[in-house]
Amino acid sequence: METQINHEVLDYFSDHLEKFASQKKISLYLYSTGGDILAGWSIVNLIRQFCDEFEVIVPSKARSTATLITLGAERIVMTKQATLGPIDPSVTIPLKSQISDTLERAKFPISVEAVAGYLNLATAELNIKNEQLLTSILLKLSDLIHPLALGQIYRTRLQIQVLAEKLLKTHLDDENQIEKIISFLSSKSGSHDYTIYRKQAASELHMPIEESDDELDRIIKNIYNDFRIELELNSRYSPNIFLGDNEKKEYSFTRAALESISGGSHKFLSQGVLEKLQLPAKAEPLKEINDKKIFEGWKHEQ
C-alpha cells in the first residue's frame, strides 16, 4: 500500500506553513521512495517562500523525487543508514504502438534512462553510423513504445535535468559541481535502485551533507521508529494475512503523514472492511476477499 509524493499534498503543506511565524530556517524531515517530479519541485519552492534557509533531514530513504527535493536544500542532514538515489524518472505507458484501441492495455513503467541507454548502445558502444541501420533501430523501438510516448520520455529526461539545475542554483554557484551532481543522479549511477550513502554524497558529489551528532541522531531515529510503526513501513500488505482466521475484519491503515508542531497532523488513510466470500464451485468451495472501502483520503488531527 505504498504511497508517493503527489500534487495533492501542496494544499496541506500550505496549511502547515501558514501557521509558522516568520522563520529563518525550516527543516523538512523526509521519508519517501519517490513520486511526481513536478510535485517535488513545487514543494521546495513553496517551502522557500516561508524561510531564508531550507534544510532536509533524511532518516532512512529519500529516493527519486525525494532526492530531487534535497537538491533544493542548503543543508542535508543524513544518518548513517540514510540513502539518496538517482533522479531518473519512469514514464508509465502501454507497451504497444497503438494507443487508440478501445480495450485497456496493460501499462508498464519505462525508465527514461533505459530508452536513452538503448540508443546510446547503438550509437556510442556499437558505433553504428549507417543512417539506414539507425532508422531501423529507432523503428524497432517504436514498435514497442508509441512514438508520442517516446517524445514524452525525451521531454521528461530534459525536464528532470532542468529542475535539478534550478534547485541546485538556489544555493550553489559552482557550475562544474552542479553539472557533476546532475550527471551522476540522472544517468551515470547506472540504475534507478542505486543507493547513495552520506559519505559518497559528501566526498564524491560534494553535496552539502552534514552528519548528525549522537544527540541529533537519537532524536531523528526515535521519530523515524515512531513513523515506521504507525505506517507499517516494514510490513507487506496481504489481505489473507490481515484476516487470518477471521471471516470479516475492519481495517484502518495510515499510508502517509504530513506533520508539524504548530499545524498538527494530516494523515492519508484507507479504511474499510475485508470479508471472505464463498464462491460456488463444482469441486472444493473457493473463497475470494471482498474489500469494501468506507473512506480513503486525508484527515487532520490537532
Summary of the structure (lengths in Angstrom):
residues: 302
radius of gyration: 22.8
end to end distance: 25.1
largest distance: 72.6
contacts: 851
relative contact order: 0.12
helix: 39%
strand: 28%
